Amino acid sequence: MFFKRKAETVHECSICGSPNGGFHAKDGWICPMCIPLDHTLDRPSVDDIRSLHIKDEGLISRIESFTDTEVLADLHFDDVHELFFKGPYPNRCIPVLSYSEISGYRLIVDERSIAFNSIGGERSVMRVRTDEFIAKASKDITDITLEIDSSRSNVKVRPYVIRSMKVRVCDTKQDCLRFAMKVSDRFDSIIEKNILDKNKSS
């Protein structure tokens, strides 16, 4: 998404009214919290931007209380409030999910799920973690992607690319696979707690 930046002066944001509107859209000023991420509109209008915002005020209000307790690249976890979001920073286009709303995940390596877990009971975790295994398993890897499922009907979390031909979270294939395993462990613990809570309530 392309915006013109006026370096010295900031204006009122045309969407939320904050005084931090430092990015120039086609017909107004936009603050960082209102700028959509991962979108390709060229010099969008204020209405274009507003149409990409999450309409659920409950999700929006979580932005204000979010406190990072663990950050894995662009995956942010708040263990105090049990909240999660994926992105450089939370804004009005990124859903901040409660841990209880994370219903599943899949770790996909070259189009094959190598680890997954869901509150529906499907589970496969990576048990072998030796350096020898990682060196062998990562040798021919091209792509590693994380997919996250939400039980909230109006939220679909876009896949997170850990490694591809153009994007990589870590320098080497081995490091990317290690990172993916760490992420897998993190989501396993969240989903296992959700399964336990679900069983207790039933």
N, C-alpha and C positions, 0 to 999 in steps of 0.2 A: 504494500500500500504506500502510495507516494503522497507526502505532504510537503509544503514549503514551510520552512522554519524562519521565523523572524527572531533574530538572536537577542536583541536587547530589550524589547518590550513584550510584556505578557498581557493578555486580555482576558476578559471573562469568557469561560467556556460556554459555547453556544448550546451545549446539551445539558450539563449539570449545574452551570452557574458558578463553578469554582473560579478563583482568580488566577488559575494556573494555565490558562489557555494559550500556550506558546506555539502550537502547531496550526498552520493555516490550511483550512480545507477550502473547497471551492467558494463557499459562501459564508464562512464564519471561522471561529477559532475553537480549537479542541485541546483539552487537557490530556495528560498521559493516561489517566484512568479511563478515559472514554475512547481512546484510540483502539480500534480493532486490530488484533494480531493475526498473522497467517492469512491475510486476504490480499487480493491482487487489484482492487479498484485503483484506477489512476486518478489522482486528485478528486476524491469523492466529495459529494455535497454533505451537509449536515444531516439531511434526511437519509442519505445512503448509510452513513455511519450509525445513525439511530436505529435503523432497521436491523442491524447486526447485533444489537445489544440484547442481552438476556432480559426477558420481561418479568422474571420471577424476583420480586423484591426480597424474598427470604434468602435467596442466593446472594443477592447484591449486599445485603446487610452483613454478611459474614466477612466481607472484605475488611471492614473496619476493625473487627476483633482478631483478625488473623495474626498469629505470631509464629515465625519460623522456629521450630525446634530441631528439624533436620532438613537439609537441602541436598538432594542428589541431582546435580546438574539443574535442569528446569523442573524437577519434581519437588514440590514443597509440602512438608508435613508439619502440622501443628498438633502436637500430642496433648497440649493443655486443653484446647477446645475440640480436639479430635476432628480436625478439618484438613482437607487436601486440595491443592490445585496444581495444574500443569501449565507452566508458562514462565516467562521472565519475571513477571509481577502480576498480582491480581488486578483485573480491571472489569469493566462492565460487560465485556464480551467473553470472559472466562468463568465457567462455573466453579465456585468454591464448594466442594462436596463435603458433607459430613462423612466420617469413616463408615458410619452405619449405612450410607447410601452406596458404598462401593460393593457391588454384588459379585464381581469376578474380574479376573485379569488373564491375559495370555501373553507369554513371551514367545515371539515368533522369530525363528532364525531361518532365513532363506525359504519362506513360505511354509515352514513346518513348526507346529507348536511344540516347544521342548519343555515348557513348564506352564502350568495353568492351575487355577483354583477358582471355585465359585460356591456361593451359598447353596446352589442346586446340587452340590455333591460331587461334581467332576473335579478330580484332583490328580495332578502329576507334578512332582517336584524333582529338582536336580539334586541327587544325593551325592554323586561323586564330584569332589571339589579339589582333587590333587592337582599340583602344578603340571604333572605329566598329562593328566586327562585334559586340562584346559589347553595346553599347548597343542595336543592332537586334535581336539574338538574345534579349536578356533582356526586351524590351518586354512580351511577352504571357505570360511564364512565370508559372505558378501553383505548381507543385510541382517540387522537385528532390530525388531520393532516391539514396542509394548502397546497392547490394547487393553483398555480399562472399560468395564461395564458399570453402568449406574442403574440403581433401582428407581431413580427419579425419572418419571416418564418424559419429562421435557428436557432432559439433559443427555447429550451424546458427547463423550469425550473423544476428541480426535486422536488417532494413533500417535504415539511418541516414537520418533526415530532415534534409536541409540547409535546405529551405524548404517550407512548406505554409501553408495559411490560418491555422494556429494556432501553428506553430513556425517559427523562422528562426534560422540561425546568424549571418547578417549583416544589416545594416540595410536595404540596398537590393537589388533584384533583380540589378543589375549586380555588386554585391559578392558576392552569393551565387553567381552564375555564375563569377566569378573564383575564389572559394574552391573550388567544385566542380572547376574545371580544375586547381587546385593539388593537390587530393586525387587526381584522376585521374592526374596525373603521378607522384605518390608511389607509387600502386599499379602503374602501368605499370613503374616501375623494379624493383619487387620481383618482379613476374611475369616480366619479361624475364630477370632473373637466374635464376629458377626454370627457365625454358625452356632457358637456356644450360647450367645444371647437369644438367638432364635429358638434353640432347643429348650432353653429355660422358660421362655414365654409360652411355649406350647405345652 
